[in-house]
Amino acid sequence: ERAAQERTLQADAALDAGPLAGAAQAPPPRRDGPTTEEIEADRAARDDLRRAQRSWRTSETMAPRQATRDGGGELVAPFQGFGLSVESTPAGATVRVDGRDLGLTPLVASVDCAPGATLRVRLERPPLRPVERAVRCRADALVTLQVALGR
């Protein structure tokens, strides 16, 4: 019985060791340098970077200019075409330009008009008293109106 137990233990040990037990493991393959594909990918990435850097040298950074007050006291900033920025206290007033509804405050909207033309801007929010302002249309300008509605 003792001999049978030893044979069972030896068989279990052989199974735990696996089929390569006692055989020398082959070392992983040795690489002497990058592959041709890796070299080509690196070259392409460097070319892309050089092209991007060339375009950076010729690019121009533009920042918006600050709004200024004109002679009439209106706050004017650069804009593509003519636009109105309207804020009201309290917010939520209806903005009408020459009778046409533009929306509710706060509002930024483009307005079609000829430079020099006068526009009537009316703000309404019942039960408050409506307020009307005259604004001169300008080329490439954003006019900001800040209006306090009262009773």
C-alpha positions in Angstrom: 0.0 0.0 0.0 2.8 2.4 0.8 4.4 1.8 -2.6 1.1 2.6 -4.3 0.9 5.9 -2.5 4.4 6.8 -3.6 3.6 6.1 -7.2 0.4 8.3 -6.9 2.5 11.1 -5.4 5.1 10.8 -8.2 2.4 10.8 -10.9 0.7 13.9 -9.3 4.1 15.7 -9.2 4.7 14.9 -12.9 1.3 16.3 -13.8 2.0 19.5 -11.8 5.3 20.0 -13.6 3.7 19.9 -17.0 5.0 18.4 -20.3 8.2 20.6 -20.4 9.3 19.5 -16.9 13.0 19.1 -17.0 13.4 20.5 -20.5 15.1 23.8 -21.0 12.8 26.7 -21.8 13.6 28.5 -25.0 14.5 32.2 -24.4 12.2 34.8 -26.0 13.3 36.0 -29.4 15.8 38.8 -29.3 15.2 42.0 -31.2 18.1 44.0 -32.4 16.1 47.1 -33.3 12.8 48.5 -34.7 11.0 46.8 -37.5 10.7 48.3 -40.9 7.0 49.1 -40.2 7.9 50.9 -37.0 10.6 53.0 -38.8 8.1 54.0 -41.5 5.4 55.0 -39.0 8.0 57.1 -37.1 9.1 58.8 -40.3 5.4 59.6 -41.3 4.7 61.0 -37.8 7.8 63.3 -38.0 6.7 64.5 -41.5 3.2 65.3 -40.2 4.7 67.2 -37.2 7.0 69.3 -39.5 4.1 70.2 -41.7 2.0 71.3 -38.7 4.8 73.4 -37.3 5.3 75.2 -40.6 1.6 76.2 -40.6 2.0 77.4 -37.0 4.7 79.9 -38.1 2.4 81.5 -40.7 -0.8 81.5 -38.6 -2.1 84.7 -37.0 -3.9 84.8 -33.6 -6.9 87.1 -33.5 -8.6 88.2 -30.3 -11.8 90.2 -30.1 -11.4 93.9 -29.5 -13.0 95.4 -26.4 -16.3 97.2 -26.8 -16.0 101.0 -26.6 -18.6 103.8 -26.0 -19.3 106.0 -29.0 -20.2 109.7 -29.0 -23.8 108.9 -28.2 -22.9 106.7 -25.2 -23.7 103.4 -26.8 -21.5 100.4 -26.2 -20.2 99.3 -29.6 -18.0 96.2 -30.4 -16.8 94.6 -33.6 -19.3 92.3 -35.3 -19.9 90.7 -38.7 -22.7 92.9 -40.1 -24.9 94.8 -37.6 -26.1 93.3 -34.4 -27.9 94.2 -31.2 -27.1 92.8 -27.8 -30.0 93.7 -25.5 -30.2 93.1 -21.7 -33.0 94.2 -19.5 -33.7 94.3 -15.8 -35.8 92.3 -15.2 -34.9 89.8 -17.9 -37.5 88.3 -20.2 -38.7 91.4 -22.0 -39.8 91.2 -25.6 -37.5 93.0 -28.0 -39.0 94.6 -31.1 -37.0 96.4 -33.8 -39.0 98.6 -36.0 -42.1 96.5 -35.1 -40.5 93.2 -35.8 -40.2 90.7 -32.9 -36.6 89.5 -32.3 -37.1 87.5 -29.1 -36.7 87.9 -25.3 -33.9 89.4 -23.3 -31.1 88.7 -22.9 -30.7 88.7 -26.6 -28.0 88.9 -29.3 -29.3 89.2 -32.8 -28.2 90.3 -36.3 -30.3 93.0 -37.8 -30.5 93.8 -41.5 -30.2 97.6 -42.0 -28.2 100.2 -44.0 -25.4 101.9 -42.1 -26.6 105.3 -40.9 -30.3 104.3 -40.7 -32.1 104.8 -37.4 -33.8 101.8 -35.8 -36.5 101.9 -33.1 -35.8 99.3 -30.4 -38.8 98.7 -28.1 -38.7 96.5 -24.9 -42.0 95.3 -23.4 -42.7 93.2 -20.3 -46.2 93.7 -18.9 -47.1 95.0 -16.4 -44.0 97.2 -16.6 -43.8 100.3 -18.7 -42.4 99.7 -22.2 -39.1 101.4 -23.1 -38.1 102.6 -26.6 -34.6 103.6 -27.7 -33.3 104.8 -31.1 -30.2 103.1 -32.3 -28.1 104.1 -35.4 -27.2 101.2 -37.7 -23.5 100.8 -38.3 -21.3 98.6 -40.5 -19.7 95.6 -38.7 -20.7 96.7 -35.2 -22.5 95.1 -32.2 -24.4 97.7 -30.2 -25.2 96.7 -26.6 -28.3 98.1 -24.9 -28.8 97.7 -21.1 -32.4 98.8 -20.2 -34.0 98.9 -16.8 -37.8 98.5 -17.1 -39.9 100.3 -14.5 -43.5 100.8 -13.5 
